[in-house]
């Protein structure tokens, strides 16, 4: 079979290795961390903290108001 040969196997292996490195680098950037140079959190950490605070404020406000629609499930 002409489809499976060493040249295509080598090309496939190289593409796989390159893809793994790129995926690992993107995954490392996506993790919420603090940048060592600037001592500031990256965007995903900052946005995650803001979203967490907003959701917490929404839940606390909802609990203080009494909970919602007033439907009682029995």
C-alpha positions in Angstrom: 0.0 0.0 0.0 1.4 3.4 -1.0 -0.5 5.3 1.7 1.4 3.8 4.6 5.2 4.4 4.3 8.0 5.6 6.4 8.0 9.1 5.0 4.3 9.7 5.9 4.9 8.1 9.3 7.7 10.5 10.0 5.7 13.5 8.9 2.8 12.4 11.0 5.1 11.9 14.0 6.6 15.3 13.6 3.2 17.0 13.3 2.1 15.1 16.4 5.1 16.3 18.4 4.7 19.9 17.3 1.0 19.8 18.0 1.7 18.5 21.5 4.2 21.3 22.2 1.8 24.0 21.0 -1.1 22.5 23.0 1.0 22.4 26.1 2.1 26.0 25.7 -1.5 27.1 25.3 -2.6 25.1 28.3 0.1 26.7 30.4 -0.9 30.2 29.4 -4.6 29.4 30.2 -3.9 28.4 33.8 -4.6 31.3 36.2 -1.3 32.3 37.7 0.7 35.3 38.8 3.3 36.6 36.3 6.7 36.4 37.9 8.0 39.5 36.1 5.2 41.9 36.8 3.9 40.3 40.0 0.3 40.6 38.5 -2.2 37.9 37.8 -2.8 37.0 34.1 -6.1 37.8 32.4 -7.8 34.5 33.2 -7.1 34.8 36.9 -8.3 38.4 37.0 -11.5 37.6 35.1 -12.2 34.5 37.2 -11.9 36.6 40.4 -14.2 39.2 39.0 -16.8 36.6 37.9 -16.6 34.9 41.3 -17.2 38.1 43.2 -20.1 39.0 40.9 -21.8 35.6 41.4 -21.3 35.8 45.1 -22.8 39.3 45.3 -25.8 38.1 43.2 -26.4 35.1 45.4 -26.1 37.1 48.7 -28.4 39.8 47.3 -30.9 37.1 46.3 -30.8 35.5 49.7 -31.3 38.9 51.4 -34.4 39.6 49.3 -36.0 36.4 50.1 -35.1 34.0 47.4 -37.0 34.6 44.3 -40.4 33.8 42.7 -42.2 32.7 45.9 -43.2 29.3 44.5 -43.1 26.6 47.2 -42.2 23.1 46.1 -43.8 20.4 48.2 
